[in-house]
């Protein structure tokens, strides 16, 4: 996998879990642009086809699917719920107010 393909795949996984876009096609187009691919802004169909072609490369698609499964397997579903609740309760302040480890203060 090239550095650009790895950047695409890693960003896809990150946005899959953390991004506002929940549609895989939307994610693929935005991530392809982020990774430096030449994706047209004026042709939605062409942009979608190009981004999907990148996503559907066997090595990239397998890497993305493996990473998603790896992240999901790290926590039991009940643990993911607890973690999600803890993250939702966090308050993000000025980094200067964080403790000496750089951790975000939590309201829990």
N, CA, C and O atoms as CSV, one atom per row, in Angstrom:
chain,resi,resn,atom,element,x,y,z
A,1,UNK,N,N,0.860,-1.175,0.000
A,1,UNK,CA,C,0.000,0.000,0.000
A,1,UNK,C,C,0.908,1.241,0.000
A,1,UNK,O,O,1.889,1.311,0.741
A,2,UNK,N,N,0.558,2.208,-0.843
A,2,UNK,CA,C,1.356,3.436,-0.888
A,2,UNK,C,C,1.069,4.292,0.348
A,2,UNK,O,O,0.099,4.044,1.064
A,3,UNK,N,N,1.900,5.285,0.594
A,3,UNK,CA,C,1.667,6.198,1.717
A,3,UNK,C,C,0.321,6.908,1.552
A,3,UNK,O,O,-0.408,7.099,2.526
A,4,UNK,N,N,-0.001,7.294,0.325
A,4,UNK,CA,C,-1.272,7.985,0.073
A,4,UNK,C,C,-2.456,7.051,0.335
A,4,UNK,O,O,-3.460,7.467,0.911
A,5,UNK,N,N,-2.339,5.809,-0.082
A,5,UNK,CA,C,-3.417,4.839,0.168
A,5,UNK,C,C,-3.578,4.586,1.667
A,5,UNK,O,O,-4.696,4.478,2.170
A,6,UNK,N,N,-2.447,4.493,2.376
A,6,UNK,CA,C,-2.508,4.285,3.840
A,6,UNK,C,C,-3.145,5.490,4.516
A,6,UNK,O,O,-3.938,5.335,5.445
A,7,UNK,N,N,-2.805,6.681,4.060
A,7,UNK,CA,C,-3.412,7.895,4.614
A,7,UNK,C,C,-4.924,7.869,4.386
A,7,UNK,O,O,-5.699,8.203,5.282
A,8,UNK,N,N,-5.335,7.473,3.192
A,8,UNK,CA,C,-6.757,7.346,2.877
A,8,UNK,C,C,-7.416,6.339,3.817
A,8,UNK,O,O,-8.446,6.631,4.424
A,9,UNK,N,N,-6.823,5.161,3.934
A,9,UNK,CA,C,-7.413,4.093,4.738
A,9,UNK,C,C,-7.484,4.464,6.220
A,9,UNK,O,O,-8.512,4.252,6.863
A,10,UNK,N,N,-6.405,5.013,6.758
A,10,UNK,CA,C,-6.406,5.393,8.175
A,10,UNK,C,C,-7.421,6.492,8.453
A,10,UNK,O,O,-8.115,6.454,9.470
A,11,UNK,N,N,-7.511,7.461,7.566
A,11,UNK,CA,C,-8.479,8.542,7.768
A,11,UNK,C,C,-9.900,8.032,7.616
A,11,UNK,O,O,-10.804,8.492,8.313
A,12,UNK,N,N,-10.106,7.083,6.708
A,12,UNK,CA,C,-11.439,6.490,6.541
A,12,UNK,C,C,-11.870,5.828,7.846
A,12,UNK,O,O,-12.995,6.029,8.304
A,13,UNK,N,N,-10.987,5.047,8.439
A,13,UNK,CA,C,-11.312,4.366,9.702
A,13,UNK,C,C,-11.590,5.397,10.797
A,13,UNK,O,O,-12.560,5.264,11.543
A,14,UNK,N,N,-10.745,6.418,10.895
A,14,UNK,CA,C,-10.954,7.448,11.905
A,14,UNK,C,C,-12.324,8.103,11.732
A,14,UNK,O,O,-13.077,8.241,12.696
A,15,UNK,N,N,-12.640,8.501,10.510
A,15,UNK,CA,C,-13.928,9.169,10.272
A,15,UNK,C,C,-15.101,8.220,10.425
A,15,UNK,O,O,-16.194,8.641,10.804
A,16,UNK,N,N,-14.891,6.961,10.138
A,16,UNK,CA,C,-15.947,5.970,10.328
A,16,UNK,C,C,-16.404,5.970,11.782
A,16,UNK,O,O,-17.600,5.921,12.068
A,17,UNK,N,N,-15.447,6.025,12.690
A,17,UNK,CA,C,-15.771,6.004,14.114
A,17,UNK,C,C,-16.056,7.390,14.683
A,17,UNK,O,O,-16.812,7.507,15.648
A,18,UNK,N,N,-15.480,8.424,14.122
A,18,UNK,CA,C,-15.532,9.732,14.763
A,18,UNK,C,C,-16.151,10.844,13.934
A,18,UNK,O,O,-16.507,11.888,14.480
A,19,UNK,N,N,-16.283,10.652,12.661
A,19,UNK,CA,C,-16.767,11.723,11.799
A,19,UNK,C,C,-18.275,11.880,11.838
A,19,UNK,O,O,-19.002,10.995,12.291
A,20,UNK,N,N,-18.721,13.011,11.360
A,20,UNK,CA,C,-20.147,13.267,11.274
A,20,UNK,C,C,-20.771,12.531,10.108
A,20,UNK,O,O,-21.965,12.228,10.127
A,21,UNK,N,N,-19.961,12.235,9.078
A,21,UNK,CA,C,-20.486,11.555,7.906
A,21,UNK,C,C,-20.702,10.085,8.233
A,21,UNK,O,O,-19.766,9.406,8.655
A,22,UNK,N,N,-21.876,9.599,8.053
A,22,UNK,CA,C,-22.132,8.195,8.321
A,22,UNK,C,C,-22.293,7.403,7.032
A,22,UNK,O,O,-22.300,6.173,7.061
A,23,UNK,N,N,-22.421,8.082,5.912
A,23,UNK,CA,C,-22.553,7.431,4.626
A,23,UNK,C,C,-21.159,7.116,4.103
A,23,UNK,O,O,-20.344,8.024,3.942
A,24,UNK,N,N,-20.871,5.846,3.835
A,24,UNK,CA,C,-19.547,5.452,3.372
A,24,UNK,C,C,-19.110,6.185,2.125
A,24,UNK,O,O,-17.921,6.453,1.956
A,25,UNK,N,N,-20.034,6.516,1.253
A,25,UNK,CA,C,-19.678,7.224,0.031
A,25,UNK,C,C,-19.237,8.640,0.368
A,25,UNK,O,O,-18.246,9.115,-0.187
A,26,UNK,N,N,-19.932,9.317,1.246
A,26,UNK,CA,C,-19.538,10.664,1.657
A,26,UNK,C,C,-18.164,10.620,2.305
A,26,UNK,O,O,-17.308,11.459,2.023
A,27,UNK,N,N,-17.960,9.650,3.165
A,27,UNK,CA,C,-16.666,9.508,3.818
A,27,UNK,C,C,-15.579,9.306,2.768
A,27,UNK,O,O,-14.533,9.951,2.836
A,28,UNK,N,N,-15.805,8.430,1.811
A,28,UNK,CA,C,-14.778,8.117,0.813
A,28,UNK,C,C,-14.381,9.345,0.004
A,28,UNK,O,O,-13.192,9.552,-0.241
A,29,UNK,N,N,-15.327,10.154,-0.413
A,29,UNK,CA,C,-15.020,11.348,-1.201
A,29,UNK,C,C,-14.207,12.330,-0.364
A,29,UNK,O,O,-13.170,12.816,-0.815
A,30,UNK,N,N,-14.663,12.621,0.837
A,30,UNK,CA,C,-13.948,13.575,1.696
A,30,UNK,C,C,-12.559,13.068,2.072
A,30,UNK,O,O,-11.604,13.844,2.111
A,31,UNK,N,N,-12.444,11.793,2.342
A,31,UNK,CA,C,-11.163,11.221,2.726
A,31,UNK,C,C,-10.199,11.202,1.534
A,31,UNK,O,O,-9.004,11.445,1.703
A,32,UNK,N,N,-10.702,10.920,0.352
A,32,UNK,CA,C,-9.852,10.937,-0.837
A,32,UNK,C,C,-9.263,12.334,-1.040
A,32,UNK,O,O,-8.083,12.472,-1.363
A,33,UNK,N,N,-10.079,13.359,-0.851
A,33,UNK,CA,C,-9.577,14.732,-0.955
A,33,UNK,C,C,-8.522,14.984,0.119
A,33,UNK,O,O,-7.466,15.550,-0.163
A,34,UNK,N,N,-8.811,14.561,1.352
A,34,UNK,CA,C,-7.883,14.740,2.470
A,34,UNK,C,C,-6.533,14.065,2.185
A,34,UNK,O,O,-5.474,14.595,2.522
A,35,UNK,N,N,-6.598,12.888,1.558
A,35,UNK,CA,C,-5.378,12.122,1.291
A,35,UNK,C,C,-4.605,12.640,0.077
A,35,UNK,O,O,-3.533,12.129,-0.249
A,36,UNK,N,N,-5.154,13.652,-0.584
A,36,UNK,CA,C,-4.430,14.275,-1.679
A,36,UNK,C,C,-4.774,13.781,-3.067
A,36,UNK,O,O,-4.101,14.131,-4.037
A,37,UNK,N,N,-5.808,12.977,-3.173
A,37,UNK,CA,C,-6.240,12.535,-4.496
A,37,UNK,C,C,-6.944,13.684,-5.202
A,37,UNK,O,O,-7.550,14.542,-4.560
A,38,UNK,N,N,-6.860,13.695,-6.519
A,38,UNK,CA,C,-7.504,14.721,-7.320
A,38,UNK,C,C,-8.964,14.318,-7.544
A,38,UNK,O,O,-9.279,13.541,-8.446
A,39,UNK,N,N,-9.840,14.860,-6.708
A,39,UNK,CA,C,-11.271,14.554,-6.747
A,39,UNK,C,C,-12.004,15.829,-7.152
A,39,UNK,O,O,-11.853,16.860,-6.498
A,40,UNK,N,N,-12.798,15.771,-8.226
A,40,UNK,CA,C,-13.471,16.993,-8.687
A,40,UNK,C,C,-14.556,17.460,-7.723
A,40,UNK,O,O,-15.269,16.654,-7.126
A,41,UNK,N,N,-14.663,18.766,-7.585
A,41,UNK,CA,C,-15.719,19.351,-6.764
A,41,UNK,C,C,-16.986,19.600,-7.579
A,41,UNK,O,O,-18.079,19.711,-7.023
A,42,UNK,N,N,-16.830,19.686,-8.894
A,42,UNK,CA,C,-17.954,20.086,-9.742
A,42,UNK,C,C,-18.702,18.917,-10.381
A,42,UNK,O,O,-19.656,19.138,-11.125
A,43,UNK,N,N,-18.291,17.684,-10.107
A,43,UNK,CA,C,-18.939,16.524,-10.695
A,43,UNK,C,C,-19.097,15.455,-9.619
A,43,UNK,O,O,-18.183,14.669,-9.370
A,44,UNK,N,N,-20.256,15.436,-8.991
A,44,UNK,CA,C,-20.502,14.542,-7.861
A,44,UNK,C,C,-20.387,13.075,-8.273
A,44,UNK,O,O,-19.838,12.259,-7.533
A,45,UNK,N,N,-20.902,12.749,-9.445
A,45,UNK,CA,C,-20.859,11.357,-9.900
A,45,UNK,C,C,-19.414,10.908,-10.113
A,45,UNK,O,O,-19.031,9.823,-9.676
A,46,UNK,N,N,-18.622,11.730,-10.775
A,46,UNK,CA,C,-17.220,11.389,-11.019
A,46,UNK,C,C,-16.449,11.311,-9.697
A,46,UNK,O,O,-15.635,10.409,-9.503
A,47,UNK,N,N,-16.708,12.254,-8.794
A,47,UNK,CA,C,-16.048,12.248,-7.481
A,47,UNK,C,C,-16.356,10.948,-6.746
A,47,UNK,O,O,-15.466,10.321,-6.171
A,48,UNK,N,N,-17.624,10.551,-6.772
A,48,UNK,CA,C,-18.040,9.334,-6.088
A,48,UNK,C,C,-17.375,8.110,-6.719
A,48,UNK,O,O,-16.893,7.231,-6.005
A,49,UNK,N,N,-17.348,8.051,-8.032
A,49,UNK,CA,C,-16.738,6.908,-8.717
A,49,UNK,C,C,-15.239,6.808,-8.430
A,49,UNK,O,O,-14.726,5.713,-8.199
A,50,UNK,N,N,-14.547,7.924,-8.443
A,50,UNK,CA,C,-13.117,7.920,-8.149
A,50,UNK,C,C,-12.841,7.488,-6.708
A,50,UNK,O,O,-11.960,6.666,-6.454
A,51,UNK,N,N,-13.597,8.048,-5.778
A,51,UNK,CA,C,-13.399,7.710,-4.361
A,51,UNK,C,C,-13.722,6.243,-4.097
A,51,UNK,O,O,-13.015,5.573,-3.345
A,52,UNK,N,N,-14.777,5.751,-4.711
A,52,UNK,CA,C,-15.138,4.343,-4.520
A,52,UNK,C,C,-14.105,3.416,-5.141
A,52,UNK,O,O,-13.849,2.331,-4.619
A,53,UNK,N,N,-13.509,3.837,-6.257
A,53,UNK,CA,C,-12.457,3.032,-6.878
A,53,UNK,C,C,-11.257,2.901,-5.939
A,53,UNK,O,O,-10.638,1.841,-5.852
A,54,UNK,N,N,-10.940,3.986,-5.244
A,54,UNK,CA,C,-9.843,3.934,-4.262
A,54,UNK,C,C,-10.230,3.001,-3.124
A,54,UNK,O,O,-9.468,2.105,-2.760
A,55,UNK,N,N,-11.418,3.215,-2.564
A,55,UNK,CA,C,-11.884,2.398,-1.445
A,55,UNK,C,C,-11.937,0.919,-1.813
A,55,UNK,O,O,-11.611,0.062,-0.991
A,56,UNK,N,N,-12.344,0.615,-3.041
A,56,UNK,CA,C,-12.546,-0.779,-3.448
A,56,UNK,C,C,-11.283,-1.504,-3.875
A,56,UNK,O,O,-11.348,-2.681,-4.230
A,57,UNK,N,N,-10.135,-0.838,-3.853
A,57,UNK,CA,C,-8.892,-1.575,-4.104
A,57,UNK,C,C,-8.780,-2.629,-3.013
A,57,UNK,O,O,-8.925,-2.324,-1.829
A,58,UNK,N,N,-8.525,-3.853,-3.408
A,58,UNK,CA,C,-8.563,-4.982,-2.465
A,58,UNK,C,C,-7.739,-4.735,-1.203
A,58,UNK,O,O,-8.213,-4.975,-0.093
A,59,UNK,N,N,-6.514,-4.260,-1.372
A,59,UNK,CA,C,-5.633,-4.071,-0.209
A,59,UNK,C,C,-6.178,-2.991,0.725
A,59,UNK,O,O,-6.116,-3.134,1.946
A,60,UNK,N,N,-6.708,-1.918,0.155
A,60,UNK,CA,C,-7.250,-0.820,0.965
A,60,UNK,C,C,-8.515,-1.271,1.685
A,60,UNK,O,O,-8.660,-1.055,2.888
A,61,UNK,N,N,-9.415,-1.888,0.958
A,61,UNK,CA,C,-10.688,-2.325,1.548
A,61,UNK,C,C,-10.460,-3.346,2.665
A,61,UNK,O,O,-11.088,-3.272,3.721
A,62,UNK,N,N,-9.567,-4.287,2.424
A,62,UNK,CA,C,-9.262,-5.288,3.455
A,62,UNK,C,C,-8.655,-4.628,4.685
A,62,UNK,O,O,-9.023,-4.959,5.812
A,63,UNK,N,N,-7.728,-3.697,4.478
A,63,UNK,CA,C,-7.096,-2.986,5.596
A,63,UNK,C,C,-8.152,-2.237,6.407
A,63,UNK,O,O,-8.161,-2.320,7.636
A,64,UNK,N,N,-9.033,-1.515,5.737
A,64,UNK,CA,C,-10.092,-0.756,6.430
A,64,UNK,C,C,-10.987,-1.692,7.217
A,64,UNK,O,O,-11.262,-1.442,8.391
A,65,UNK,N,N,-11.444,-2.759,6.594
A,65,UNK,CA,C,-12.332,-3.708,7.285
A,65,UNK,C,C,-11.635,-4.340,8.478
A,65,UNK,O,O,-12.244,-4.509,9.535
A,66,UNK,N,N,-10.357,-4.694,8.320
A,66,UNK,CA,C,-9.593,-5.290,9.424
A,66,UNK,C,C,-9.425,-4.298,10.575
A,66,UNK,O,O,-9.565,-4.671,11.740
A,67,UNK,N,N,-9.127,-3.039,10.255
A,67,UNK,CA,C,-8.956,-2.024,11.294
A,67,UNK,C,C,-10.260,-1.792,12.055
A,67,UNK,O,O,-10.251,-1.679,13.281
A,68,UNK,N,N,-11.364,-1.721,11.344
A,68,UNK,CA,C,-12.668,-1.516,11.983
A,68,UNK,C,C,-12.979,-2.683,12.913
A,68,UNK,O,O,-13.420,-2.472,14.043
A,69,UNK,N,N,-12.755,-3.911,12.453
A,69,UNK,CA,C,-13.010,-5.077,13.297
A,69,UNK,C,C,-12.063,-5.112,14.496
A,69,UNK,O,O,-12.462,-5.496,15.595
A,70,UNK,N,N,-10.817,-4.714,14.285
A,70,UNK,CA,C,-9.850,-4.684,15.377
A,70,UNK,C,C,-10.299,-3.710,16.467
A,70,UNK,O,O,-10.267,-4.038,17.653
A,71,UNK,N,N,-10.718,-2.511,16.056
A,71,UNK,CA,C,-11.185,-1.534,17.032
A,71,UNK,C,C,-12.434,-2.037,17.760
A,71,UNK,O,O,-12.547,-1.890,18.977
A,72,UNK,N,N,-13.349,-2.616,17.029
A,72,UNK,CA,C,-14.580,-3.122,17.646
A,72,UNK,C,C,-14.292,-4.261,18.617
A,72,UNK,O,O,-14.975,-4.396,19.633
A,73,UNK,N,N,-13.287,-5.082,18.315
A,73,UNK,CA,C,-13.002,-6.240,19.162
A,73,UNK,C,C,-12.301,-5.876,20.464
A,73,UNK,O,O,-12.249,-6.692,21.384
A,74,UNK,N,N,-11.767,-4.674,20.554
A,74,UNK,CA,C,-11.017,-4.279,21.751
A,74,UNK,C,C,-11.909,-4.126,22.975
A,74,UNK,O,O,-11.448,-4.298,24.104
A,75,UNK,N,N,-13.170,-3.807,22.762
A,75,UNK,CA,C,-14.090,-3.619,23.880
A,75,UNK,C,C,-15.369,-4.422,23.662
A,75,UNK,O,O,-15.865,-4.529,22.541
A,76,UNK,N,N,-15.883,-4.971,24.724
A,76,UNK,CA,C,-17.193,-5.623,24.703
A,76,UNK,C,C,-18.238,-4.528,24.463
A,76,UNK,O,O,-18.018,-3.388,24.873
A,77,UNK,N,N,-19.358,-4.832,23.818
A,77,UNK,CA,C,-20.371,-3.800,23.566
A,77,UNK,C,C,-20.775,-2.998,24.806
A,77,UNK,O,O,-21.005,-1.793,24.708
A,78,UNK,N,N,-20.863,-3.646,25.964
A,78,UNK,CA,C,-21.224,-2.903,27.176
A,78,UNK,C,C,-20.102,-1.935,27.563
A,78,UNK,O,O,-20.366,-0.844,28.069
A,79,UNK,N,N,-18.853,-2.336,27.324
A,79,UNK,CA,C,-17.731,-1.442,27.602
A,79,UNK,C,C,-17.741,-0.255,26.647
A,79,UNK,O,O,-17.423,0.867,27.044
A,80,UNK,N,N,-18.107,-0.498,25.380
A,80,UNK,CA,C,-18.200,0.607,24.418
A,80,UNK,C,C,-19.247,1.601,24.871
A,80,UNK,O,O,-19.055,2.807,24.717
A,81,UNK,N,N,-20.356,1.124,25.431
A,81,UNK,CA,C,-21.426,2.010,25.922
A,81,UNK,C,C,-20.906,2.851,27.081
A,81,UNK,O,O,-21.160,4.054,27.140
A,82,UNK,N,N,-20.180,2.225,28.001
A,82,UNK,CA,C,-19.626,2.954,29.144
A,82,UNK,C,C,-18.623,3.999,28.660
A,82,UNK,O,O,-18.637,5.142,29.116
A,83,UNK,N,N,-17.759,3.599,27.737
A,83,UNK,CA,C,-16.768,4.526,27.202
A,83,UNK,C,C,-17.460,5.682,26.498
A,83,UNK,O,O,-17.076,6.838,26.680
A,84,UNK,N,N,-18.470,5.386,25.700
A,84,UNK,CA,C,-19.200,6.435,24.988
A,84,UNK,C,C,-19.839,7.413,25.982
A,84,UNK,O,O,-19.806,8.625,25.768
A,85,UNK,N,N,-20.412,6.897,27.052
A,85,UNK,CA,C,-21.021,7.744,28.076
A,85,UNK,C,C,-19.964,8.628,28.735
A,85,UNK,O,O,-20.210,9.809,28.982
A,86,UNK,N,N,-18.800,8.067,29.018
A,86,UNK,CA,C,-17.722,8.845,29.630
A,86,UNK,C,C,-17.225,9.933,28.682
A,86,UNK,O,O,-16.976,11.061,29.105
A,87,UNK,N,N,-17.084,9.599,27.417
A,87,UNK,CA,C,-16.633,10.598,26.440
A,87,UNK,C,C,-17.667,11.710,26.322
A,87,UNK,O,O,-17.311,12.887,26.266
A,88,UNK,N,N,-18.942,11.343,26.285
A,88,UNK,CA,C,-19.999,12.343,26.159
A,88,UNK,C,C,-20.015,13.298,27.352
A,88,UNK,O,O,-20.425,14.451,27.216
A,89,UNK,N,N,-19.572,12.829,28.514
A,89,UNK,CA,C,-19.583,13.657,29.720
A,89,UNK,C,C,-18.347,14.542,29.852
A,89,UNK,O,O,-18.285,15.396,30.737
A,90,UNK,N,N,-17.367,14.341,28.978
A,90,UNK,CA,C,-16.135,15.127,29.071
A,90,UNK,C,C,-16.371,16.579,28.684
A,90,UNK,O,O,-17.212,16.898,27.844
A,91,UNK,N,N,-15.601,17.441,29.324
A,91,UNK,CA,C,-15.603,18.858,28.990
A,91,UNK,C,C,-14.239,19.180,28.408
A,91,UNK,O,O,-13.203,18.924,29.023
A,92,UNK,N,N,-14.260,19.736,27.232
A,92,UNK,CA,C,-12.997,20.104,26.606
A,92,UNK,C,C,-12.745,21.569,26.921
A,92,UNK,O,O,-13.530,22.442,26.552
A,93,UNK,N,N,-11.663,21.820,27.592
A,93,UNK,CA,C,-11.312,23.187,27.956
A,93,UNK,C,C,-10.054,23.610,27.240
A,93,UNK,O,O,-9.605,22.959,26.297
A,94,UNK,N,N,-9.508,24.678,27.686
A,94,UNK,CA,C,-8.249,25.190,27.160
A,94,UNK,C,C,-7.146,24.194,27.517
A,94,UNK,O,O,-7.046,23.790,28.675
A,95,UNK,N,N,-6.312,23.788,26.547
A,95,UNK,CA,C,-5.255,22.825,26.867
A,95,UNK,C,C,-4.378,23.267,28.028
A,95,UNK,O,O,-3.796,22.422,28.708
A,96,UNK,N,N,-4.269,24.558,28.271
A,96,UNK,CA,C,-3.495,25.032,29.411
A,96,UNK,C,C,-4.100,24.625,30.743
A,96,UNK,O,O,-3.420,24.644,31.769
A,97,UNK,N,N,-5.386,24.254,30.733
A,97,UNK,CA,C,-6.069,23.845,31.956
A,97,UNK,C,C,-6.007,22.337,32.176
A,97,UNK,O,O,-6.472,21.848,33.206
A,98,UNK,N,N,-5.446,21.596,31.233
A,98,UNK,CA,C,-5.363,20.152,31.362
A,98,UNK,C,C,-4.323,19.795,32.414
A,98,UNK,O,O,-3.428,20.586,32.711
A,99,UNK,N,N,-4.448,18.608,32.969
A,99,UNK,CA,C,-3.466,18.202,33.966
A,99,UNK,C,C,-2.115,17.948,33.285
A,99,UNK,O,O,-2.011,18.039,32.062
A,100,UNK,N,N,-1.103,17.638,34.062
A,100,UNK,CA,C,0.261,17.526,33.531
A,100,UNK,C,C,0.462,16.388,32.537
A,100,UNK,O,O,1.510,16.320,31.894
A,101,UNK,N,N,-0.519,15.488,32.393
A,101,UNK,CA,C,-0.431,14.398,31.423
A,101,UNK,C,C,-1.137,14.761,30.118
A,101,UNK,O,O,-1.153,13.959,29.183
A,102,UNK,N,N,-1.719,15.954,30.043
A,102,UNK,CA,C,-2.428,16.369,28.836
A,102,UNK,C,C,-3.806,15.757,28.707
A,102,UNK,O,O,-4.382,15.729,27.620
A,103,UNK,N,N,-4.337,15.267,29.818
A,103,UNK,CA,C,-5.638,14.619,29.782
A,103,UNK,C,C,-6.751,15.658,29.904
A,103,UNK,O,O,-6.613,16.666,30.598
A,104,UNK,N,N,-7.842,15.389,29.220
A,104,UNK,CA,C,-9.014,16.257,29.288
A,104,UNK,C,C,-9.733,15.973,30.599
A,104,UNK,O,O,-9.909,14.816,30.979
A,105,UNK,N,N,-10.138,17.007,31.274
A,105,UNK,CA,C,-10.860,16.832,32.530
A,105,UNK,C,C,-12.250,16.271,32.264
A,105,UNK,O,O,-12.883,16.655,31.281
A,106,UNK,N,N,-12.730,15.395,33.093
A,106,UNK,CA,C,-14.028,14.764,32.917
A,106,UNK,C,C,-14.974,15.187,34.022
A,106,UNK,O,O,-14.546,15.510,35.130
A,107,UNK,N,N,-16.278,15.184,33.713
A,107,UNK,CA,C,-17.303,15.528,34.696
A,107,UNK,C,C,-17.820,14.293,35.426
A,107,UNK,O,O,-18.776,14.391,36.196
A,108,UNK,N,N,-17.215,13.149,35.203
A,108,UNK,CA,C,-17.704,11.917,35.829
A,108,UNK,C,C,-17.172,11.817,37.236
A,108,UNK,O,O,-17.466,10.851,37.940
